[in-house]
Amino acid sequence: MEMNIKQYFLVERDSNSQESCLIKNYGNGFNRGGTPQSAHKFSSEEDAKTSCTVQNTLATIFGNNTFTYYVEETITRVKKQDNGTELAEETQA
């Protein structure tokens, strides 16, 4: 049985073209330094777009010369038995 997970995360590029994933801090914002694995994940593309817009607006207001974009990530997982064949999920009637 195959399942797909679609999620989104933010990446910030600084004036030196260095990129860093953004992690959620304990307040209402983001910090640099995350990896794709530790980045804050959004389940909605609209939430990622909105957060991206907010980050870019703040960068403009404070003049910190950064640019934030979001990445769409799709993870495909396949459940398999010990012999390598796909696991067939039983449905309940």
C-alpha positions as CSV (number, residue, x, y, z in Angstrom):
1,M,0.0,0.0,0.0
2,E,1.4,3.4,-1.0
3,M,0.8,6.7,0.7
4,N,1.9,10.1,-0.3
5,I,2.6,13.0,2.1
6,K,2.8,16.5,0.8
7,Q,4.3,19.2,3.0
8,Y,6.0,22.6,2.6
9,F,8.8,24.4,4.4
10,L,10.5,27.8,4.2
11,V,14.0,28.5,3.0
12,E,15.8,31.9,3.5
13,R,18.5,33.1,1.2
14,D,20.8,35.9,2.6
15,S,22.8,38.6,0.8
16,N,25.7,36.1,0.3
17,S,23.4,33.6,-1.4
18,Q,23.6,31.2,1.6
19,E,20.4,29.3,2.1
20,S,19.0,28.0,5.4
21,C,15.7,26.3,6.2
22,L,13.6,28.0,8.8
23,I,12.5,26.5,12.1
24,K,9.7,27.8,14.3
25,N,10.9,29.5,17.4
26,Y,9.1,29.5,20.7
27,G,7.4,32.7,19.9
28,N,5.5,33.6,16.7
29,G,8.4,33.6,14.3
30,F,11.2,31.6,12.6
31,N,14.9,31.1,13.1
32,R,17.5,30.2,10.6
33,G,19.7,27.2,10.9
34,G,17.4,24.3,10.3
35,T,17.8,21.4,7.9
36,P,15.0,20.1,5.6
37,Q,14.4,17.4,8.3
38,S,14.1,19.9,11.2
39,A,12.4,22.8,9.3
40,H,8.9,23.7,10.3
41,K,6.5,21.9,8.1
42,F,3.3,23.3,6.7
43,S,0.6,20.9,5.6
44,S,-1.2,23.6,3.6
45,E,0.4,25.4,0.6
46,E,-1.6,28.5,1.5
47,D,-0.1,28.6,5.0
48,A,3.4,28.3,3.4
49,K,2.6,31.1,0.9
50,T,1.3,33.4,3.6
51,S,4.3,32.8,5.9
52,C,6.6,33.4,3.0
53,T,4.9,36.7,2.2
54,V,5.2,37.8,5.9
55,Q,8.9,36.9,6.1
56,N,9.6,38.8,2.9
57,T,7.6,41.8,4.1
58,L,9.6,41.9,7.4
59,A,12.8,41.6,5.5
60,T,11.9,44.7,3.4
61,I,10.8,46.7,6.5
62,F,14.0,45.9,8.4
63,G,16.2,46.0,5.3
64,N,18.0,42.8,6.1
65,N,18.6,41.8,2.4
66,T,17.1,38.3,2.7
67,F,14.6,36.5,0.5
68,T,12.4,33.7,1.6
69,Y,10.8,31.1,-0.6
70,Y,9.0,27.8,0.1
71,V,9.7,24.2,-0.9
72,E,7.1,21.6,-1.7
73,E,8.1,18.2,-0.6
74,T,6.3,14.9,-1.5
75,I,7.2,11.8,0.5
76,T,6.0,8.5,-0.9
77,R,5.9,5.6,1.5
78,V,5.2,2.0,0.5
79,K,4.3,-0.6,3.2
80,K,6.0,-4.0,2.5
81,Q,6.0,-7.4,4.0
82,D,9.2,-9.2,5.1
83,N,9.5,-10.9,1.7
84,G,9.5,-7.5,-0.1
85,T,6.0,-7.7,-1.5
86,E,3.6,-4.8,-1.0
87,L,1.4,-5.1,2.0
88,A,-2.3,-5.3,1.1
89,E,-4.4,-3.5,3.7
90,E,-7.6,-5.2,4.7
91,T,-10.7,-3.0,4.6
92,Q,-13.3,-3.3,7.3
93,A,-16.9,-3.8,6.1
